[in-house]
Amino acid sequence: MQSEPSYWFPAKRYGWGWGIPRSWQGWLVLAGFVVLLALGALLFPPKKELVFFLAYVAALCVLLTGICWAKGEPPKWRWGGDRHA
């Protein structure tokens, strides 16, 4: 008998996407994302280098979404209850 896979990021109850992390690995990924965002604001000050800063943020968001996709519950639109799943 196989156990259910342990996801780092649970699916949101309403809407599409993922909620707050469920495991320490997910929290580590989220903390790393926040630290890298802050570092990007220092490396590419938005008032001086807005285009580079936005490109950096977009790349981080794509990376975070990829990790959530790989390590989170499969995304789909959810209405809050099991009856519409």
C-alpha positions in Angstrom: 0.0 0.0 0.0 1.5 3.4 -1.0 1.2 6.4 1.2 0.0 9.7 -0.1 2.8 11.9 -1.5 3.9 14.6 0.9 3.5 18.0 -0.8 5.5 21.0 0.3 2.7 23.4 -0.8 -1.0 22.4 -0.5 -3.5 23.6 -3.0 -5.6 26.6 -2.1 -9.0 25.9 -0.9 -10.6 28.6 -3.1 -9.3 29.5 -6.5 -6.2 28.3 -8.4 -2.7 27.8 -7.0 -1.0 27.0 -3.7 -1.4 28.1 -0.2 1.2 28.6 2.6 3.8 25.8 2.9 3.0 22.6 4.7 6.6 21.4 5.3 9.9 22.8 6.4 11.2 22.5 2.9 8.4 24.7 1.6 9.0 27.3 4.3 12.7 27.2 3.4 11.8 27.9 -0.3 9.5 30.7 0.7 12.1 32.3 3.0 14.7 32.0 0.3 12.3 33.7 -2.1 11.8 36.6 0.3 15.6 36.9 1.0 16.3 36.9 -2.8 13.7 39.6 -3.3 15.3 41.8 -0.7 18.8 41.1 -2.2 17.4 42.1 -5.6 16.2 45.4 -4.3 19.7 46.1 -3.1 21.4 44.9 -6.3 18.9 46.6 -8.6 17.5 49.7 -6.8 14.0 50.1 -8.4 14.3 53.9 -8.6 17.5 53.6 -10.7 17.2 50.2 -12.5 13.5 49.5 -12.6 13.7 47.3 -15.8 16.4 45.1 -14.3 14.6 44.8 -11.0 11.3 43.8 -12.7 13.1 41.2 -14.8 14.8 39.9 -11.6 11.4 39.7 -9.8 9.8 38.0 -12.8 12.6 35.4 -12.9 12.2 34.7 -9.2 8.4 34.3 -9.6 8.9 31.9 -12.4 11.3 29.9 -10.3 9.0 29.9 -7.3 6.0 28.8 -9.5 8.1 26.0 -10.9 9.1 24.7 -7.5 5.4 24.9 -6.4 4.4 23.0 -9.5 6.9 20.3 -8.9 6.5 20.0 -5.1 3.0 21.1 -4.5 -0.4 19.5 -5.0 -1.6 19.5 -8.6 -3.2 22.9 -9.3 -6.8 23.2 -10.4 -9.6 25.5 -9.8 -11.2 24.9 -6.4 -14.5 26.1 -5.0 -13.8 25.4 -1.3 -15.6 22.0 -0.9 -15.2 18.5 -2.1 -18.5 18.6 -3.9 -17.2 20.8 -6.7 -13.7 19.2 -6.9 
